[in-house]
Amino acid sequence: MVEFAHIDERIRVAAIFGDCEGGIRPVWFEWRKRRIQVEKIAYRWQGRRGTEKLLYFAVSSQGNSYELCYFTANQYWRLNRTCSG
């Protein structure tokens, strides 16, 4: 059974800037005291909130999917949602 969850929590992310298409590649993130290694970036897209540019990443790790969002103006990350199953 596939289970979706809306999370919307600020997270800590290790990312590499400037070495790939799109300029940013998340490598791992910490959520609920766990470090989750990004195995694959399935999709990336951009959005806006007012004048701020948001960078979204659909990533996967150990059979689970996560949506990460990078807020460019204040330079922080949020975990928007998860999908497991």
N, C-alpha and C positions, 0 to 999 in steps of 0.2 A: 504494500500500500504506500503510495506517494504522499508525503506530508509536507505542506508548505507552512512556514511560520513567518510572520511579520516581526522583525526584531527592532530595528531603528535604534541601535546603540553605538556610541562612539567607541572605536577600537584603535589599537596600536598596530601599525603595519610597517613591515620592512619592504621597501620598494627600490627598484633600480630606475634611475632617471636617465633618459637620453640614449639608451643603447638598443631601442627596439621601435617598431612601428607604434605610433601613438605617443612615444616619449616616456611612458611610465609603465613599469611592469611590477605588480605586487608579487613578492616572493613568499612571504608568510604573514599571518596576522594572529593576534592574540584575542581570544574571546572566551570569557568565563574561565579564566585561569588556564586555558589550553592554548598551545601554539599549534596552529593549523598551517601546514605546508601547502602552498598553491601548486598543484600538479599541472593544471592546464587553465589557460584563459580561453574560454569558449567564445566570448563575444565582448566587445567594448563599444561604448557609445557615449555621446555627450548630451548634456541638457543644460538648462539655465534655471536659476532661481533669482528673479530680478535681473540684476546685471552680473551676478556671479556665475561663472562657468563651473559645471559639475561634470566630473568624469566617472563613468560607471564601468564596472567590470563584472562579468558573469564568470566566476571561477569554480573549479571543482577540486575536491580532495577526498580520497578514500570513499568514492561513491556518493558523496554529498555535494550539493551545489550551493553557492553563496553569491549574493549580490553585494559588492562593495561599492562605495561611492567616495570619491575624493573631492573635497571642497577646496577649490583652487585659491580663493581669496584669503582664507584663514589657515590653509594648509593642514587640514585634519581629515580623518577618515571615519566613515560610519558603515556598519553592517546593516543593510536594509532588510534583507530576508534570507531565509534558508529553504532548501528543499532536500528532503532525505527520503530514502526508501528505495 
